[in-house]
Amino acid sequence: MQMHSIKFCLLIAFGIALGGCKKELNIYPTTSEVDGNVIVDVKSAATALNGVYYRFASAGLDNNSVPSIFWVDINEAIPSELSGLMLNLSNYTMSSHTYKPATAEPLMLWTYGYGVINAANGFLKNIAPVSFLTNSAKKELIGEAKFLRAYANSEMLLYYGQYYDTTSAYGIILRTEFVTPDNISQARIGVKESYDSIFADLDIAIASLPGVNTQIAYANSWAVKLLKARVLINRGGAGDYAQVISLTNDIITNGPFSLEPNLKDLFLIKGLTSKEVILGVQPYPLQVFKYSQLQNYTQYAPSDSMVSLFAGDPRSSWIFDSVVAAYGTNLELTKYYPGSRTSIAPTSVTENSYALRLTEAYLLEAEALTLSGGSLSQAKSLLETVLSHAGITDFSAVEAESTAAGLQLRVVKEEMRNFVGEAGQDWYAVRRLPFGTLQTLIPSIGTKDLLILPIPQNEIMTNSKLKQNPNY
């Protein structure tokens, strides 16, 4: 890992007094290397944790020095390119599955993930000796940092590790200390051990976090439970599907969230105020980065496969559309853009991003039921509930499905539609299909090795103990 990617970014509040442990995300940041006793009072504890959220949101300055989040590049575009639903119009490497160790995007993802992990480790190191916080306040702050570390570690495992084989040695680099030149070389641990470490952090976070935090951009216990269900269904081991069903049913039944009556309103009107959002990614007030990538310059666009997937679906009228942009009329992802198609301009909701929302709980429970030999009737009900909120009224094809495999395919296709360009769920879901079925949807994936990315060449050169993934 290059040294510039292991710096712990700390948000400094200019003229903003933080009361208690209240955290404010929308403050202009500067960056600072942190390796020492930086937490000296309640205010600095909250500010330091904001530094971890800063990395989680992939925040920084755009080309015009405007504070922005770059979640769209990392967690929206790349996974949807891999799932075959989106294209990077300047580089088809990810969507064609021809990536190599020197490809830029795997390095972007890797740098993002271990940047979050390193920031979380820096925070945990500095919060450990603190005695001026109440036990409950300190416990909550530690829980948030461990959730963020688990989120990043789960991405590193699901993108770069043989997540589907718990006997594999190709897991993550388990970093639990702030990275310095003396400890940068570290070997990978096994996949089983990788999962164990992720679940250990998540279980601490579930026990530590409130059901509702001060803002939807900060983690709560329900977000942790949903992330745990996401990781469990991808592991797919004995008892995992039962846990997914239990966790998601708890979220649906007991959580303070509700499906948006009309899914379109979540993205195009309500944004982060929607009661469906479990964890949002808050943009900066003046940023236009996502709008620039999706609308103005059309960096990322729907693929033919995406258009085909939405054939006959009422969402096709708003999730993508023809837009007159900077370089002509293009088919664009308009999922986040409610504005004019001919006189384009940013709006109040175009920059929002969503890490976790309630729809995922419904679909993960439905899929887990199909994978575990559970009730197909119950799985159909969950799927139909999601479809109804997306504007679909004809459920005859769902009702006619008589096999678990066929119903899983329908659920996965809905996960792809619902979460395209969002937080990676479309890529995770399609890989859970039998490999032969996956190939019918994404023919360019010729071998199972392409389900995981190569370790970036820069990291291999820096970390002498690191072993590359097979066939890269």
Buried (B, 14 or more C-beta within 10 A) or exposed (E): BEEEBBBBBBBBBEEEEBEEBEBBBBBBBEBEEBEEEBBEEBBBBBBBBBBBBBBBBBBBBBEEEBBBBBBBBBBBBBBBBBBBBBBBEEBBBBBEBEBEBEBEBBBBBBBBBBBBBBBBBBBBBBBEEBEEBEEEBBBBBBBBBBBBBBBBBBBBBBBBBBBBBBEBBBBBBBBEEBBEEEEBEBEBBBBBBBBBBBBEBBBBBBEBBBEBBBBBBBBBBBBBBBBBBBBBBBBBEEEBBEBBBBBBBBBBEEBEBEBBEEBBBBBBBBBBEBBBBBBBBBBBEBBBBBBBBBBBBBBBBBBEBBEEBBEEBBBBEBBBBEBBBEEEEBBBBBBBBBBEBEEBEBBEBBBBBBBBBBBBBBBBBBBBBBBBEBEBEBBBBBBBBBBBBBBBEEBEEBEEBEEBEBBBBBBBBBBBBBBBBBBBBBBBBBBBBEEEBBBEBBEEBEEBEBBBBBBBBBBBEBBEEBEBBEEB
